[in-house]
Amino acid sequence: MSMNMFILFGILISFVVVTFAFLGTWTYRDAKKRNLNAGLWTAIVLLVPNLMGLIIYFLVARKDEMITCNKCGSMVPGSSNYCMTCGNEFKEDIRYYRENRESNSKGLMIGFIIYFIVIIIIFMGFVLIVFRDGDLKAHSGISIGSIENNIGDKWNVSYISSTKEFTRKIKIEDNNPSRLYIESECGKGKLSLRLVQGDIERTIDLSPKNDSYEFDLSIFKDGEVKLYLIGNNAKNVKFKSYWE
């Protein structure tokens, strides 16, 4: 993973964490102020996906808020014009309250829209870099029991079953590294490793159940060599490689 991807990913995660913290804090305080079940509505806003919880809170909960009658102290629905206990008519006070409530709601919604537009832009930048980066080339597929480790000059992949194509790259400078070492195990199906650099392409058949391989990288020029681990109905795969 390139440094740019680490930075964008870190920024994206930070925005998500800050968003959840802000939404949770704001919802709890707003619900408490409106005499609603603060804990319940905070949980709904945070746990219901795709911001549907927040939309429900705005459309449902905030309309059910309760206010205090300034004459008898009874709790009255915020949409009422009269106190159901003492008959007190709400005039200027409730009008001022409602106008300020609507103004605050509009300002908050505009802030949310701008905030999430920024998150979407950052996420799109991250996705674009992922698709351009050989380390994390996106491939659709389903994996069962999949584990992949990319550490330095080592690349290990294991899975029970997978339709995914795993990808890594090696950077060659001054003919170094010059050798690729592989240990593979494939319980069923076919497994192969394809190495590509421009017009140069080599494929290593890894189908035997257990075997070790040593591949000469000197056929490639200085630059990036992309590795593709490809399984065709491959099951119980264990692939280990390193280069030097």
KOLVEXKE-539068 format. One record per residue: residue in three letters; x, y, z of N, C-alpha, C, O, CB in turn. Coordinates in steps of 0.001 Angstrom, whole numbers, plus 500000, padded with zeros to 6 digits. Glycine has a CB too. Layout:
N
alaXYZXYZXYZXYZXYZ
...
END
This chain:
244
met500853498809500000500000500000500000500889501240500000501786501364500833499035500006501233
ser500638502159499064501480503338498950501195504318500085500187504221500785501267504016497595
met502127505270500239501981506264501297500727507109501094500037507444502057503215507163501354
asn500435507453499841499229508245499571497971507524500014497035508140500524499133508574498090
met497957506205499814496793505432500220496671505390501734495571505487502277496870504016499658
phe497811505245502422497789505256503885497235506587504401496431506615505334499207505008504449
ile497674507683503785497232509002504234495746509186504000495020509608504900498013510100503520
leu495287508868502785493867509020502468493005508102503324491939508499503794493619508737500990
phe493472506871503524492718505932504341492625506429505784491577506326506422493367504541504296
gly493754506976506294493747507522507651492799508705507781492074508824508769495150507942508055
ile492808509582506775491904510740506796490453510281506746489606510809507466492202511691505615
leu490166509292505891488802508789505764488318508184507076487202508459507515488719507752504644
ile489154507364507697488785506749508972488572507818510031487641507731510831489866505752509430
ser489443508838510036489307509925511013487979510649510843487308510960511826490467510920510878
phe487599510919509595486332511584509326485163510734509812484211511257510391486189511880507830
val485234509420509577484144508533509998484026508519511519482924508603512062484371507101509467
val485178508410512211485172508392513674484622509704514229483796509705515142486589508140514216
val485091510824513667484619512138514124483120512280513856482386512836514674485403513279513419
thr482673511772512705481251511846512367480396511109513383479393511640513860481006511277510978
phe480794509879513717480021509093514676480038509739516056479022509763516751480566507666514757
ala481207510264516451481289510920517760480393512157517800479689512396518781482749511308518079
phe480431512936516726479610514145516662478120513809516652477331514414517377479969514962515422
leu477741512816515802476333512435515710475807511914517050474702512252517475476143511372514623
gly476625511082517704476199510540518988476023511615520039475019511643520751477190509522519472
thr477018512515520135476946513587521125475804514532520848475044514878521753478242514355521163
trp475674514956519595474618515915519237473235515312519435472345515965519981474782516376517783
thr473046514055518989471725513418519124471331513288520590470190513569520957471721512028518455
tyr472267512866521422471949512687522842471535514020523476470533514088524187473163512089523595
arg472309515072523217472004516380523808470703516942523257469899517506523999473147517365523551
asp470497516787521944469279517325521337468045516592521849467031517217522158469353517227519809
ala468134515248521939467003514472522438466732514784523905465578514851524327467260512976522257
lys467791514972524677467629515301526095466928516646526254466047516803527099468997515326526808
lys467324517604525438466733518944525494465257518919525110464467519731525591467495519898524572
arg464897517989524248463520517910523770462691516911524590461566516575524222463501517516522290
asn463266516443525705462567515514526600462186514209525906461124513643526166461319516173527159
leu463071513736525013462875512457524344463752511404525021464547511721525906463205512565522825
asn463600510154524598464451509072525109465819509196524459466042508658523375463822507661524827
ala466739509903525115468031510250524517468856509020524166469440508952523084468818511136525459
gly468909508043525078469706506845524824469203506052523642469992505601522812469723505968526039
leu467882505876523556467288505111522458467536505781521117467955505126520163465791504937522679
trp467281507077521039467437507767519763468899507898519350469198507901518156466804509137519836
thr469798508004520293471228508013519961471642506681519356472389506640518378472077508316521211
ala471153505589519943471455504259519404470894504090517999471554503519517132470896503172520323
ile469677504583517769469059504473516435469867505245515400470124504739514307467605504994516463
val470268506465515735471030507294514793472367506642514452472793506686513298471263508699515377
leu473036506040515433474366505475515207474331504088514580475234503735513822475117505413516505
leu473313503301514881473309501900514456472547501634513167472874500691512447472732501063515532
val471546502438512862470815502230511605471698502724510452472092503890510448469421502983511617
pro472017501866509474472989502225508432472488503267507436471304503598507373473389500998507684
asn473463503770506654473188504698505545472483505979505984471711506563505223472349504007504502
leu472752506409507214472190507642507769470674507616507872470052508659508076472608508812506931
met470068506435507733468617506340507839468163506648509264467079507193509473468137504943507413
gly469001506294510247468657506599511632468544508090511872467651508541512589469684506010512568
leu469455508868511270469417510316511415468181510898510745467546511812511271470679510944510829
ile467847510357509573466658510832508855465397510537509666464500511373509769466563510171507454
ile465345509329510241464192508970511079464087509909512272462994510320512659464302507508511564
tyr465241510244512849465232511143514007464650512503513637463857513065514393466652511313514567
phe465039513034512477464542514336512048463060514286511697462307515204512021465340514834510854
leu462643513203511031461261513137510548460269512692511606459097513065511557461179512208509381
val460732511891512569459813511322513555460035511894514945459133512505515517459960509816513596
ala461226511702515488461467512054516893461302513541517168460675513930518154462854511625517299
arg461865514373516296461833515804516579460428516383516467460154517469516980462764516537515639
lys459535515651515793458146516108515735457371515689516983456316516245517288457458515559514483
asp457911514700517700457250514214518911457828514844520173457525514393521277457364512704518996
glu458652515872520028459283516476521194458248517087522133457147517454521722460287517538520759
met458628517185523391457752517741524422458339519057524939459552519195525096457561516728525590
ile457451520018525199457872521295525771457132521504527094456136520840527385457597522477524778
thr457641522433527871457045522701529183456107523903529121456476524965528619458143522943530232
cys454897523727529635453943524839529699454463525879530691454775525550531836452517524337530115
asn454555527132530248455107528178531114454132528648532196454446529529532996455525529358530276
lys452929528033532201451939528422533222451803527373534319451850527696535506450577528657532572
cys451630526084533906451428525035534914452592524060535018452641523245535940450175524270534605
gly453538524141534069454707523258534119454481521884533540455366521036533650455155523112535513
ser453338521616532927453058520308532337453843520124531042454212521092530377451550520147532073
met454091518855530698454758518539529446453715518465528340452712517760528456455553517209529553
val453968519203527268453008519326526182453718519044524864454849519495524686452352520733526171
pro453088518299523908453697518105522592454063519433521942453305520400522013452752517328521683
gly455237519472521305455727520719520724454857521262519617454954522442519281457098520524520206
ser453999520422519035453136520877517942451833521487518437451055522015517642452829519727517015
ser451585521421519753450321521928520304450317523452520410451359524077520606450062521316521680
asn449130524033520277448944525468520480448373525775521859448357526924522300448030526036519405
tyr447896524705522544447297524882523868447874523833524816448268522748524388445737524774523800
cys447918524158526075448297523197527107447087522325527394446015522846527701448801523914528408
met447234521021527301446122520096527507445747519960528979444720519367529310446469518735526943
thr446591520516529871446290520441531306445543521668531809444509521559532468447572520273532098
cys446086522840531484445483524072532017444798524928530960444157525923531297446534524892532701
gly444922524559529689444288525316528620445045526564528216444540527360527424442919525691529026
asn446249526755528745447044527930528405447349527954526910447773526947526344448349527951529217
glu447135529099526275447392529225524843448830529686524613449293530663525203446392530213524190
phe449521528953523738450889529327523398450852530305522228450290530008521174451747528071523049
lys451454531467522425451445532475521370452866532817520933453501532070520189450718533740521845
glu453343533943521404454643534432520953455779533488521352456695533256520563454903535820521521
asp455724532941522571456810532082523039456996530869522145458111530554521730456549531634524463
ile455880530183521850455975528973521049456322529294519610457014528510518960454676528195521109
arg455855530446519083456192530835517720457693531096517603458342530658516653455391532085517298
tyr458224531811518578459669532095518582460458530802518680461480530632518015460043533037519751
tyr459976529896519513460662528613519711460678527810518419461704527246518038459983527798520832
arg459515527765517739459426526972516514460279527565515391460928526825514651457973526870516061
glu460281528878515263461082529511514215462562529234514423463285528941513471460828531022514185
asn463014529329515679464418529050515972464746527574515767465838527238515310464753529466517405
arg463808526695516101464030525264515914464194524945514437465106524208514062462870524450516509
glu463311525498513584463406525248512142464685525818511565465304525204510697462206525840511418
ser465095527014512050466329527626511572467542526776511931468437526582511109466484529028512150
asn467568526270513166468678525425513599468716524120512822469795523631512485468576525139515092
ser467549523547512531467486522294511779468025522474510366468769521628509870466048521774511730
lys467651523577509718468148523829508366469653524007508357470346523464507496467477525059507772
gly470162524776509325471610524983509395472357523691509629473421523466509052471948525966510488
leu471795522833510483472430521553510771472429520655509541473434520003509257471723520857511932
met471333520609508816471253519781507617472235520241506556472867519412505901469842519798507056
ile472378521551506372473348522075505407474758521667505814475572521280504975473242523616505300
gly475039521760507123476358521351507619476627519888507361477732519523506959476478521634509100
phe475625519030507586475776517600507331476040517325505857476895516511505511474531516846507786
ile475298518011504993475462517791503551476874518134503111477503517363502385474448518625502756
ile477380519287503544478744519695503182479755518700503726480701518319503036479053521110503715
tyr479548518281504970480475517358505625480565516039504866481661515527504638480041517102507073
phe479413515483504472479425514194503798479870514305502343480358513323501783478055513566503868
ile479720515448501726480288515654500400481813515561500474482448514967499604479849517024499820
val482393516154501521483840516076501725484270514627501911485270514200501333484265516921502942
ile483516513856502722483846512444502939483786511664501629484661510845501351482891511819503971
ile482748511920500820482607511217499547483778511534498623484288510639497949481282511592498870
ile484212512796498581485347513183497738486608512452498176487353511939497341485571514707497789
ile486851512403499490488028511701500010487950510215499679488947509612499282488153511903501537
phe486766509623499841486597508202499555486836507917498071487465506915497730485190507735499968
met486341508786497188486559508591495755488039508683495414488532507928494576485767509622494945
gly488754509611496064490195509706495852490897508445496283491811507979495602490764510889496595
phe490484507880497414491067506633497910490826505499496921491738504728496621490483506271499286
val489590505397496411489249504330495474490057504454494184490528503452493647487748504355495161
leu490217505676493689490983505882492455492429505438492624493000504813491730490935507353492035
ile493024505764493776494410505366494019494514503857494164495489503254493718494962506059495274
val493499503236494795493499501785494946493500501103493584494227500133493370492287501329495769
phe492682501612492663492595500990491344493868501204490536494174500408489647491401501542490581
arg494615502264490830495849502538490105497049501872490752498111501793490134496079504025490012
asp496909501397491969498030500830492708498027499315492554497021498662492831497964501226494201
gly499141498761492117499226497319491911499115496520493175498751495346493118500494496982491244
asp499418497115494343499357496380495597497943495984495961497723494938496572499953497196496704
leu496978496821495586495604496557495995494664496639494801493594497243494884495168497545497084
lys495050496052493734494193496054492563492886495354492898492885494237493415494890495376491366
ala491775496014492600490484495494493036490000494391492105490015494545490883489451496620493105
his489576493295492685489002492191491932487786491703492684487821491530493902490031491043491718
ser486709491482491951485519490961492602485707489479492851486404488796492101484255491223491751
gly485093488992493891485207487581494202484801487311495630484698488221496452486616487093493957
ile484574486043495909484184485616497238485234484655497764485649483732497064482781484961497229
ser485662484876499006486679484028499607486172483448500920485444484104501665487975484816499832
ile486568482209501192486263481545502458487583481209503142488437480537502564485394480253502238
gly487743481678504367488963481402505121490199482027504501491285481448504554489162479925505241
ser490040483203503916491150483850503211492027484663504162491527485448504968490614484753502100
ile493353484462504056494338485238504809495446485650503849496012484812503147494914484418506021
glu495755486957503820496813487466502949497732488369503742497276489271504446496223488221501740
asn499034488125503628500040488935504318501016489504503304501615488765502523500791488100505385
asn501176490829503320502149491521502471503116492268503372502813493369503831501448492499501469
ile504253491692503623505230492321504505506582492337503808507186491292503565505318491579505869
gly507044493541503492508369493668502874508494492867501594507740493078500644509437493229503844
asp509453491943501569509694491125500383509051489749500504509512488786499891511187490977500143
lys507987489661501294507275488391501467505800488578501109505208489626501364507421487866502928
trp505233487545500518503820487562500143503243486178500373503630485216499709503631488004498662
asn502320486082501311501708484806501651500190484899501498499565485878501905502086484388503090
val499623483870500909498176483804500714497705482399501056498316481409500655497783484183499252
ser496615482328501800496002481025502066494485481190502091493965482222502517496520480421503414
tyr493795480167501633492332480185501683491791478770501512492459477883500981491755481122500591
ile490568478593501977489883477312501789489277477260500392489412476274499667488783477103502869
ser488608478349500038488022478458498710487931479931498332487639480771499183486623477783498658
ser488178480254497056488133481648496642487950481765495140488501480982494367489398482372497074
thr487166482759494742487039483106493324487759484420493038487607484999491962485550483209492917
lys488539484881494001489220486169493905490613486001493303491252484964493479489315486829495288
glu491073487013492602492433487042492060493294487912492967493008489097493140492450487579490588
phe494337487342493542495210488065494459496376488684493688496922488079492765495730487125495572
thr496742489890494085497727490657493322498793491266494219498504491704495332497038491753492530
arg500009491292493734501126491933494433502100492443493375501974492087492204501838490936495435
lys503051493254493760504045493714492798505439493678493423505599493812494636503708495137492309
ile506434493495492569507838493520492975508502494674492233508315494829491026508560492146492673
lys509269495473492944509996496566492311511449496166492140512147495872493111509879497868493137
ile511897496159490879513264495759490560514116496996490293513737497865489508513289494809489340
glu515280497066490958516241498155490764517633497555490660518069496818491545516167499197491930
asp518331497874489570519683497348489338519696495824489428520569495238490068520678497945490353
asn518715495191488779518586493728488735518430493092490113518803491937490321519788493134488050
asn517879493850491039517674493338492379516228493649492821515803494803492756518714493955493369
pro515475492636493268515861491233493491515992490463492180515457490859491144514838490539494394
ser516706489371492259516967488587491054516311487211491079516206486558490040518447488430490864
arg515866486761492262515262485438492377513939485500493146513804486245494117516231484471493067
leu512988484719492701511699484591493372511551483147493845511677482211493057510518485001492425
tyr511281482978495141511147481648495733509694481426496150509054482298496737512104481482496953
ile509194480233495828507778479943496069507617478554496694508271477588496303506971480035494750
glu506724478500497675506245477221498204504721477250498102504076478185498576506729476977499704
ser504158476225497483502713476245497291502100474888497580502736473840497465502371476678495877
glu500835474959497961500056473752498207498642474017497713498030475026498064500069473351499729
cys498130473106496900496787473251496345496083471903496458496442470943495777496831473746494856
gly495091471847497313494437470570497559493584470089496403493417468886496204493598470668498774
lys493039471037495636492141470663494545492097471788493526492267472958493869490717470347495075
gly491867471426492270491774472448491230493136472859490705494127472150490880491049473660491756
lys493167474022490055494398474515489448494785475856490037493931476693490329494245474630487933
leu496089476051490209496628477295490756497829477708489930498671476877489588497016477136492254
ser497911478997489607499040479485488817499433480884489266498629481615489844498699479481487317
leu500676481242488990501195482574489289501647483203487983502481482648487268502368482516490326
arg501087484370487680501440485076486439502247486312486778501844487097487636500171485463485630
leu503388486499486116504251487656486305504222488487485032504455487973483938505707487226486664
val503931489785485184503745490651484018504519491948484189504445492600485231502253490948483792
gln505265492312483147505914493626483072505879494072481613506672493611480792507400493578483622
gly504954494970481301504816495395479911504471494233479013503462493557479219506088496058479427
asp505322493992477997505099492899477053505667491574477550505425490529476945505711493242475715
ile506409491612478632507012490389479165506038489727480132505547490368481062508364490694479872
glu505762488459479914504814487744480755505250486288480919505618485620479953503394487822480158
arg505199485818482155505531484430482444504475483864483387503967484567484260506957484308483062
thr504154482591483203503177481923484060503791480669484660504379479854483948501898481575483270
ile503653480518485961504172479355486673502989478509487117502106478994487825505057479777487896
asp502967477249486706501888476344487097502154475830488504503170475183488756501756475163486094
leu501231476123489422501386475703490813500392474608491182500107474403492361501213476895491745
ser499869473909490192498804472948490430499198471740491277498356471239492023498294472475489137
pro500444471243491200500779470092492058500446470382493518500511471528493963502273469733491922
lys500090469337494255499631469529495630500666470211496500500326471137497237499261468209496238
asn501903469789496440502969470392497242504213470508496382504664469523495797503259469557498527
asp504764471697496303505978471859495513506663473166495858506048474066496430505663471804494017
ser507950473269495506508738474485495697509265474927494345509546474101493477509907474258496708
tyr509399476234494171509823476784492896510847477882493132510838478573494151508618477322492101
glu511737478016492143512698479122492141512666479734490753512908479051489758514156478643492528
phe512368481024490691512183481673489398513202482791489226513443483579490140510749482223489263
asp513798482846488030514806483854487706514114485139487254513416485153486240515777483337486605
leu514313486219488016513684487506487694514525488361486748514133489479486413513419488279488967
ser515674487849486318516565488658485487515992488921484092516515489755483353517910487974485363
ile514919488210483731514301488453482416513549489783482393513201490299481331513340487305482054
phe513304490328483598512574491587483688513532492768483815514633492629484347511610491560484875
lys513105493931483323513892495148483415513639495838484755512775495420485525513561496095482247
asp514393496885485021514151497666486236512751498282486163512336498799485126515238498778486416
gly512054498214487263510684498724487312509791497756488071510285496884488786510136498956485891
glu508491497904487921507544497081488650507165495836487862506918495888486657506305497883488983
val507128494722488569506638493462488019505389493086488806505436492971490031507734492325488090
lys504283492895488114503029492566488781502849491058488857503072490336487886501842493210488051
leu502441490602490033502214489186490279500723488943490471500065489656491228503014488700491512
tyr500192487936489784498781487583489891498677486113490301499103485226489561498028487849488543
leu498114485864491472497872484499491922496455484125491501495479484698491986498067484357493480
ile496356483155490591495081482834489960494690481393490272495459480460490037495158483056488435
gly493490481230490803492993479893491090491803479544490216490913480365489996492613479774492551
asn491799478332489727490682477826488928490076476644489682490556475514489592491147477405487476
asn489002476937490432488396475941491314489393475414492341489296474273492794487837474785490494
ala490353476266492700491382475851493647490824475820495068490101476729495478492595476791493570
lys491165474767495819490704474607497190491905474364498104492926473819497687489684473445497298
asn491753474783499365492775474550500392494169474972499904495106474175499866492789473066500798
val494265476224499543495496476780498981496370477388500077495883478100500956495170477840497915
lys497673477092500007498671477741500847499818478157499940500515477325499360499165476796502006
phe499993479473499836501009480035498927501950480929499739501512481858500417500338480850497752
lys503249480631499657504251481442500341505338481814499330505789480977498548504859480677501573
ser505748483083499361506782483529498429507629484618499054507187485338499950506157484030497125
tyr508850484725498568509735485837498944510749486013497826510962485108497019510453485575500328
trp511368487177497784512323487461496708513559488143497287513497488861498285511673488350495609
glu514670487892496627515948488470497079516936488518495922518068488969496094516542487651498259
END
